[in-house]
Amino acid sequence: TVSSGINAEYGANENREQYPWLVVYQHRPIYNSNKKHQNWEGREFNTSSRYVNPEIIGWTDNFPYLIVEHNVDLMLMGHVHHYERTWPMKNPETWEESYENTKYPVHITCGHSGKHLYKWYTNRTSGEKFDTYSFNDPGWVASRSNGYWGHCELDFIDKTTVEHRMYRMNEKTPTERVVITRSISSSKILSASTALISTLLLLLH
């Protein structure tokens, strides 16, 4: 169901001349380095395997591959109360440490405006408290922060360039300003004349 549904929705990929940017919004991030949640495996609640939602079985076998296959440019998520920006990544084993002429999606989690930040977690056995980034520093993470509230902004400059900005709360100057460019090739766009955003709403709650 995941595969067929996404394939149907991504018919927008055929209109990349009119809609150059393909952006997916969803609640939970696919990839996440915060120990409080880590990568989402498609369960309704990622703390126990007994909470399995039949509608999203097959998530890990299909969805991450489909967003690459359909040339998604950006993945925008929340849910995890921290900030994280990945390198353009195909999967946790394959990524590129450059934002120039990207060929894989960039995953941005802007969950640091949440009720409380996921700064600490407690070991259930020892009761010891650890930073949620302890012992987990994957190479596909370009930037992350679990200690400040804030928000993110995107400025789609033209058909190949977008600027991502991350602000900390009560600060007017962005903490991060990253320019992402996408290549125009036969595999993504034959030609493009306008800078519009294609937004696909995936209600994966």
Salt bridges, closest charged atoms under 4 A:
GLU41 OE1 - ARG43 NH1 2.92
ASP73 OD2 - ARG16 NH2 2.90
ASP73 OD1 - ARG182 NE 2.97
ASP73 OD1 - LYS188 NZ 3.36
GLU96 OE2 - LYS103 NZ 3.53
ASP131 OD2 - LYS119 NZ 2.84
ASP137 OD1 - ARG144 NH2 3.56
GLU153 OE2 - HIS151 NE2 3.19
GLU153 OE1 - ARG165 NH2 3.17
GLU163 OE1 - ARG165 NH1 2.55
GLU163 OE1 - ARG177 NH1 3.04
GLU176 OE1 - ARG85 NH2 2.81
